Amino acid sequence: MNFINSVLKVFVGDKSKQDVKAISPLVDKIKTFEAALEALSHDELRAKTAEFKAIIAETRKPFNERKDKLRIEAEAIDDIDRREDIYQEIDKIEDESYAAVEDTLNTILPKRSQL
């Protein structure tokens, strides 16, 4: 088994290195805000957290309303196949919601060290 793993690592690469490489851009983006955040007091950080939570809640609101309507519809339906379709649609809406929040935060977050 060790031989097979060694051969796979040569051709495919090490999984942990691939994972690190995949998340490195996100880590670098987070680090750009480090200096600005370190300069904030605890109260200012709490205020930023509340601000971000409000922005996220407002962005997600229309998506949550659509999901709530679909959940009500799913509970009222006896057809299992239709119910499964509804839950898959809810999952898609959740993905759209995450993307919308990310887009919103990317547009409102200031450039490095201007937090």
C-alpha positions in Angstrom: 0.0 0.0 0.0 2.9 2.4 0.7 4.3 1.8 -2.7 0.9 2.7 -4.3 0.7 5.9 -2.2 4.2 6.9 -3.2 3.4 6.4 -6.9 0.2 8.4 -6.6 2.0 11.2 -4.8 4.5 11.4 -7.7 1.7 11.7 -10.3 -1.1 13.3 -8.5 0.6 15.2 -5.7 0.1 15.4 -2.0 -3.5 16.0 -0.9 -2.5 18.3 2.0 -0.3 20.4 -0.3 -3.1 20.7 -2.8 -5.5 21.8 0.0 -3.0 24.4 1.3 -2.5 25.7 -2.3 -6.3 25.9 -2.7 -6.9 28.0 0.4 -3.8 30.2 0.2 -5.5 33.0 -1.8 -8.2 33.2 0.9 -5.6 33.3 3.6 -3.7 36.0 1.8 -6.9 38.1 1.4 -7.6 37.7 5.1 -4.1 38.8 6.0 -4.5 42.1 4.1 -6.9 43.2 6.9 -4.7 42.2 9.8 -3.0 45.5 10.4 -6.2 47.5 10.3 -7.9 45.1 12.6 -5.1 45.1 15.1 -5.4 48.9 15.4 -9.0 48.7 16.5 -10.1 48.6 20.1 -12.3 45.8 21.5 -15.3 48.1 21.4 -14.6 49.1 17.8 -14.2 45.4 16.9 -17.6 44.6 18.5 -19.1 47.5 16.5 -17.6 46.1 13.3 -19.0 42.7 14.1 -22.5 44.1 14.6 -22.1 46.1 11.4 -21.1 43.0 9.4 -23.9 40.9 10.9 -26.5 43.6 9.9 -25.1 43.7 6.4 -25.2 40.0 6.1 -28.7 39.7 7.5 -30.0 42.4 5.1 -28.3 40.7 2.1 -29.7 37.3 3.0 -33.3 38.6 3.8 -34.8 38.1 0.3 -33.2 34.7 0.0 -34.5 33.6 3.4 -38.0 34.8 2.5 -37.9 32.6 -0.7 -36.6 29.6 1.3 -39.3 30.1 3.9 -42.1 30.0 1.3 -40.6 26.9 -0.3 -40.3 25.2 3.1 -44.0 25.9 3.8 -44.9 24.5 0.4 -42.7 21.4 1.0 -44.5 20.7 4.3 -47.9 20.9 2.6 -47.0 18.5 -0.2 -47.4 14.7 0.1 -45.5 14.0 -3.2 -42.0 13.0 -2.1 -40.5 13.7 -5.5 -41.8 17.2 -5.6 -40.7 17.7 -2.0 -37.2 16.6 -2.9 -37.2 19.1 -5.8 -38.2 21.9 -3.4 -35.4 21.0 -1.0 -32.9 21.0 -3.9 -34.2 24.4 -4.9 -33.8 25.6 -1.3 -30.1 24.4 -1.4 -29.6 26.4 -4.6 -31.1 29.5 -3.0 -28.7 29.0 -0.1 -25.7 28.9 -2.5 -27.0 32.0 -4.1 -27.3 33.6 -0.7 -23.7 32.9 0.2 -22.5 34.2 -3.1 -24.6 37.4 -2.7 -23.1 38.0 0.8 -19.6 37.5 -0.5 -20.2 39.9 -3.4 -21.7 42.5 -1.0 -18.9 42.3 1.5 -16.3 42.5 -1.3 -17.9 45.7 -2.6 -18.2 47.4 0.8 -15.0 46.3 2.4 -12.3 48.9 2.1 -8.9 48.4 0.7 -6.1 47.1 2.9 -5.5 48.9 6.2 -8.5 51.3 5.6 -10.9 49.3 7.8 
